[in-house]
Amino acid sequence: MLDDPKLIAQAVNQIMPFGKYAGNALINLPEPYLVWFKQKGFPQGMLGQQLALIYEIKLNGLEALVRPLLTAKSTAHD
């Protein structure tokens, strides 16, 4: 997933479909929420892979590098 810029952009812009932060772009999720998912287990499927990717991006301090990929549509829920 990290070697495909299109998949990274999709993960950054994916909207969280459920829970406390439903409607927010994954890149806008707070790090403690992503850590909770890491501890409990990410969901199955593409959403889980995208959440895991965003977790790794934030964990490694790379958020500033991918934030420019966020589209205006995805920031409407900030």
BAVO-950152 format. One record per residue: residue in three letters; y, z, x of N, C-alpha, C, O in turn. Coordinates in steps of 0.05 Angstrom, whole numbers. Each point is the difference from the previous one (the first is absolute). Layout:
<nodes>
+------+---------+--------+--------+----------+--------+---------+---------+--------+--------+---------+--------+--------+
| type | n.north |   n.up | n.east | ca.north |  ca.up | ca.east | c.north |   c.up | c.east | o.north |   o.up | o.east |
+------+---------+--------+--------+----------+--------+---------+---------+--------+--------+---------+--------+--------+
|  ala |       Y |      Z |      X |        Y |      Z |       X |       Y |      Z |      X |       Y |      Z |      X |
...
+------+---------+--------+--------+----------+--------+---------+---------+--------+--------+---------+--------+--------+
</nodes>
This chain:
<nodes>
+------+---------+--------+--------+----------+--------+---------+---------+--------+--------+---------+--------+--------+
| type | n.north |   n.up | n.east | ca.north |  ca.up | ca.east | c.north |   c.up | c.east | o.north |   o.up | o.east |
+------+---------+--------+--------+----------+--------+---------+---------+--------+--------+---------+--------+--------+
|  met |     -24 |      0 |     16 |       24 |      0 |     -16 |      25 |      0 |     17 |      20 |    -12 |     -7 |
|  leu |     -21 |     26 |     30 |       24 |      1 |      17 |       7 |    -26 |     14 |      22 |     -4 |     10 |
|  asp |     -41 |    -14 |     -9 |        5 |    -26 |      14 |      10 |    -21 |    -20 |       3 |    -23 |      9 |
|  asp |       1 |     29 |    -34 |       10 |    -19 |     -19 |      26 |      9 |    -12 |       1 |     18 |    -17 |
|  pro |      22 |    -30 |     26 |       26 |      8 |     -10 |       2 |     -1 |    -31 |      15 |     16 |    -12 |
|  lys |     -28 |    -35 |      0 |        1 |     -3 |     -29 |     -12 |     25 |    -14 |      11 |     10 |    -19 |
|  leu |     -33 |      0 |     30 |      -13 |     24 |     -12 |      17 |     25 |      4 |       1 |     17 |    -17 |
|  ile |      13 |    -16 |     40 |       18 |     22 |       5 |      23 |      0 |    -19 |       7 |     20 |    -12 |
|  ala |       5 |    -44 |      8 |       22 |     -2 |     -20 |      -9 |      7 |    -28 |      14 |     13 |    -15 |
|  gln |     -39 |    -21 |      8 |      -10 |      6 |     -27 |      -4 |     31 |     -3 |       7 |     11 |    -21 |
|  ala |     -16 |      2 |     42 |       -4 |     29 |      -1 |      27 |     14 |     -2 |       3 |     19 |    -16 |
|  val |      16 |    -28 |     31 |       27 |     12 |      -1 |      12 |     -2 |    -28 |      14 |     18 |     -9 |
|  asn |     -19 |    -40 |     -4 |       12 |     -6 |     -26 |     -17 |      8 |    -24 |       9 |     -1 |    -23 |
|  gln |     -34 |      9 |     28 |      -17 |      8 |     -22 |      12 |     24 |    -15 |      10 |     18 |     12 |
|  ile |     -11 |    -20 |    -38 |       10 |     22 |     -17 |     -22 |     20 |     -6 |     -22 |     -9 |     -8 |
|  met |      27 |     34 |     11 |      -20 |     21 |      -6 |      -5 |      0 |    -30 |      19 |      4 |    -15 |
|  pro |     -44 |     -9 |      6 |       -5 |     -4 |     -28 |      -5 |     26 |    -16 |       0 |     -1 |    -25 |
|  phe |      -3 |     23 |     38 |       -6 |     25 |     -14 |      10 |     24 |     15 |      10 |     -2 |     22 |
|  gly |     -11 |     25 |    -36 |        7 |     25 |      13 |      30 |      7 |     -1 |      16 |    -14 |    -12 |
|  lys |     -10 |     34 |     27 |       27 |     11 |       1 |      21 |    -21 |      9 |      23 |      0 |     -9 |
|  tyr |     -32 |    -18 |     27 |       18 |    -20 |      11 |      -5 |    -28 |    -11 |       7 |    -20 |     13 |
|  ala |     -18 |     18 |    -37 |       -4 |    -26 |     -13 |      26 |    -15 |     -2 |      20 |     12 |     -7 |
|  gly |     -21 |    -38 |     14 |       24 |    -16 |      -2 |      15 |     -3 |     26 |      19 |    -16 |      2 |
|  asn |     -27 |     31 |     18 |       13 |     -1 |      27 |     -15 |    -18 |     18 |     -25 |     -2 |     -1 |
|  ala |      39 |    -13 |     18 |      -13 |    -15 |      21 |     -15 |     18 |     19 |       9 |     22 |      5 |
|  leu |     -33 |    -30 |      4 |      -16 |     17 |      17 |      16 |     10 |     25 |      -4 |     23 |      8 |
|  ile |      21 |    -40 |      3 |       14 |      8 |      24 |      20 |     23 |     -6 |       8 |     14 |     18 |
|  asn |      -1 |    -10 |    -44 |       18 |     21 |      -8 |     -14 |     26 |     -7 |      13 |     20 |     -6 |
|  leu |     -39 |    -20 |      7 |      -15 |     25 |      -6 |       5 |     20 |     23 |       1 |     -7 |     23 |
|  pro |       2 |     33 |    -30 |        5 |     20 |      20 |     -26 |      4 |     17 |     -22 |     -2 |    -10 |
|  glu |      26 |      7 |     36 |      -22 |      3 |      18 |     -20 |     22 |     -9 |     -24 |     -4 |      2 |
|  pro |      34 |     27 |    -12 |      -20 |     20 |      -9 |     -19 |    -10 |    -22 |     -23 |      9 |     -1 |
|  tyr |      33 |    -26 |    -16 |      -17 |    -12 |     -21 |     -22 |    -17 |     13 |     -23 |      0 |     -9 |
|  leu |      30 |    -16 |     29 |      -19 |    -16 |      14 |     -20 |     17 |     15 |     -24 |     -7 |      2 |
|  val |      33 |     29 |     10 |      -18 |     18 |      14 |     -20 |     12 |    -20 |     -23 |      3 |      7 |
|  trp |      32 |      4 |    -30 |      -17 |     10 |     -21 |     -23 |    -20 |     -6 |     -23 |      7 |     -2 |
|  phe |      31 |    -32 |     -2 |      -20 |    -21 |      -4 |     -19 |     -2 |     23 |     -24 |     -3 |     -4 |
|  lys |      34 |      5 |     29 |      -17 |     -2 |      23 |     -21 |     22 |      0 |     -23 |     -4 |      7 |
|  gln |      31 |     28 |    -15 |      -18 |     23 |      -1 |     -20 |     -2 |    -23 |     -23 |      7 |      4 |
|  lys |      32 |    -16 |    -27 |      -17 |     -2 |     -23 |     -16 |    -25 |     -2 |     -21 |     -1 |    -13 |
|  gly |      30 |    -20 |     26 |      -12 |    -26 |      -1 |      17 |    -20 |    -14 |       9 |      4 |    -23 |
|  phe |      -4 |    -27 |     36 |       15 |    -21 |     -13 |     -16 |    -13 |    -22 |     -25 |      0 |      1 |
|  pro |      38 |    -10 |    -22 |      -15 |    -14 |     -21 |     -15 |    -24 |     11 |       6 |    -10 |     22 |
|  gln |     -26 |      1 |    -36 |      -16 |    -23 |       7 |      17 |    -25 |     -3 |      20 |      0 |    -15 |
|  gly |     -27 |    -21 |     28 |       12 |    -26 |      -4 |      26 |     -4 |     16 |       6 |     14 |     19 |
|  met |       8 |    -35 |    -27 |       24 |     -9 |      15 |      21 |     22 |      0 |      13 |      4 |     21 |
|  leu |      -8 |     10 |    -43 |       20 |     21 |      -1 |      -6 |     21 |     21 |      18 |      9 |     14 |
|  gly |     -43 |     -1 |    -12 |       -7 |     20 |      20 |       5 |    -10 |     29 |       9 |     15 |     17 |
|  gln |     -15 |    -40 |    -12 |        5 |    -12 |      26 |      30 |     -1 |      6 |       8 |      6 |     22 |
|  gln |       7 |    -12 |    -42 |       29 |     -1 |       3 |      12 |     27 |      5 |      18 |      4 |     17 |
|  leu |     -27 |     16 |    -32 |        9 |     28 |       4 |      -7 |      9 |     28 |      16 |     14 |     13 |
|  ala |     -40 |    -20 |     -4 |       -9 |      8 |      27 |      18 |    -14 |     21 |       7 |     13 |     20 |
|  leu |       0 |    -38 |    -24 |       18 |    -14 |      18 |      27 |     12 |      1 |      11 |      4 |     22 |
|  ile |       0 |      3 |    -45 |       27 |     12 |      -1 |      -1 |     28 |     14 |      19 |      8 |     13 |
|  tyr |     -41 |      6 |    -18 |       -4 |     26 |      14 |       2 |     -3 |     30 |      14 |     14 |     14 |
|  glu |     -29 |    -34 |     -3 |        0 |     -5 |      29 |      27 |     -9 |     10 |       9 |      9 |     21 |
|  ile |       5 |    -25 |    -37 |       27 |     -9 |       8 |      18 |     24 |      3 |      15 |      3 |     19 |
|  lys |     -15 |     15 |    -39 |       18 |     23 |       0 |      -9 |     20 |     22 |      17 |     11 |     14 |
|  leu |     -42 |     -7 |    -11 |      -11 |     19 |      20 |       9 |     -8 |     28 |       6 |     17 |     17 |
|  asn |      -6 |    -43 |    -12 |        7 |    -10 |      27 |      29 |     -8 |      3 |       8 |    -12 |     20 |
|  gly |       9 |     20 |    -39 |       29 |     -4 |       3 |       8 |    -29 |     -1 |      20 |     -8 |     12 |
|  leu |     -35 |     -9 |    -27 |        6 |    -29 |      -1 |      15 |     -8 |    -26 |       4 |    -24 |     -4 |
|  glu |       4 |     43 |    -11 |       12 |     -6 |     -26 |      25 |    -18 |      3 |       3 |    -18 |    -16 |
|  ala |      13 |     23 |     36 |       25 |    -16 |       4 |      -7 |    -29 |      6 |      16 |    -17 |     -6 |
|  leu |     -39 |     12 |     17 |       -8 |    -27 |       6 |      -8 |    -16 |    -24 |       4 |    -25 |     -1 |
|  val |     -15 |     38 |    -19 |      -10 |    -14 |     -24 |      19 |      2 |    -24 |      -3 |    -16 |    -18 |
|  arg |      21 |     35 |     19 |       18 |      4 |     -23 |      16 |    -26 |     -6 |       5 |     -5 |    -24 |
|  pro |       3 |    -12 |     43 |       13 |    -25 |      -7 |     -16 |    -19 |    -17 |      11 |    -18 |    -12 |
|  leu |     -38 |     23 |     11 |      -17 |    -17 |     -17 |       2 |      7 |    -30 |     -10 |    -15 |    -17 |
|  leu |      22 |     38 |     11 |        3 |     10 |     -27 |      19 |    -18 |    -16 |      22 |     -5 |      9 |
|  thr |     -31 |     -5 |    -31 |       17 |    -18 |     -17 |      17 |     17 |    -18 |      -6 |     23 |     -6 |
|  ala |      27 |    -35 |     -4 |       18 |     14 |     -19 |     -14 |      9 |    -25 |       6 |     21 |    -10 |
|  lys |     -25 |    -37 |      1 |      -16 |      7 |     -24 |     -14 |     27 |      3 |      -2 |     16 |    -18 |
|  ser |      -9 |    -12 |     42 |      -16 |     24 |       5 |      17 |     25 |      4 |     -10 |     22 |     -1 |
|  thr |      36 |    -26 |      6 |       17 |     23 |       4 |      13 |     10 |    -25 |      15 |     20 |      0 |
|  ala |     -20 |    -33 |    -23 |       12 |      7 |     -25 |      -8 |     28 |    -10 |      13 |     12 |    -16 |
|  his |     -35 |     -1 |     27 |      -11 |     25 |      -9 |       7 |     23 |     19 |     -10 |     23 |     -5 |
|  asp |      26 |    -27 |     25 |        7 |     21 |      19 |      14 |     23 |    -13 |       7 |     20 |     13 |
+------+---------+--------+--------+----------+--------+---------+---------+--------+--------+---------+--------+--------+
</nodes>
